[in-house]
Amino acid sequence: MRHVDFSPLYRSTVGFDRLFNMLDGIGQPEQAQTYPPYNIERTGENTYRITMAVAGFDEAELSIEARAHVLTVKGEKAEETAGESEYLYRGIAKRAFERRFQLADHVEVKTASLKNGLLHIDLLRNIPEAMKPRRIAIAAEPVETTKAIEGNVVSEQLTH
């Protein structure tokens, strides 16, 4: 894959460093991280939900942190005590994980819940009033009215 040089854009833009770093990262090979599986869905105009399959984890073994446009979800299983049982086959993963999601500006985490082995994280894009589009009314041009200067009208009487 070709590498794109963003240095000319750095000279003429301010505050887009994060975007350029993300675009730079797209070209680099990423580790194939498939665990745990997850969905990202849009549930409304400004609402989103991330659903992660975290079977076998409880609330105490999961942590969610949002900082500087990055949402991090971590899961760490508690140590098993020896002698509980012997597994003949282990198909349910108990490995630790860390999954990161890049959040856009003004996206904040509203709630998180764990139900039936699925972790639901609800997000809201909260755009400040100053950044929302607003409708500007177009006024018709004011109609100019003729202004009369008050004065005494002197009438001349004509004599015949």
MORADA-V578883 format. One record per pair of residues at least 24 apart in sequence whose C-alpha atoms are under 7 Angstrom apart, sorted by the first residue. I is the first residue (numbers start at 1). J is the second residue. D is the distance in whole Angstrom. If there is no record, write none. Layout:
BEGIN
{{I,J,D} {I,J,D}}
END
This chain:
BEGIN
{{1,27,7} {3,27,7} {46,124,6} {46,125,5} {47,123,6} {47,124,5} {47,125,6} {48,122,6} {48,123,5} {48,124,6} {49,120,7} {49,121,6} {49,122,5} {49,123,6} {50,120,6} {50,121,5} {50,122,7} {51,118,6} {51,119,6} {51,120,5} {51,121,6} {52,118,6} {52,119,5} {52,120,7} {53,117,6} {53,118,5} {53,119,6} {54,117,5} {54,118,6} {54,119,7} {55,117,4} {55,118,7} {56,117,7} {69,102,6} {69,103,5} {69,104,6} {69,105,7} {70,100,7} {70,101,6} {70,102,5} {70,103,6} {71,100,6} {71,101,5} {71,102,6} {71,103,7} {72,98,7} {72,99,6} {72,100,5} {72,101,6} {73,98,6} {73,99,5} {73,100,6} {74,98,4} {74,99,6}}
END
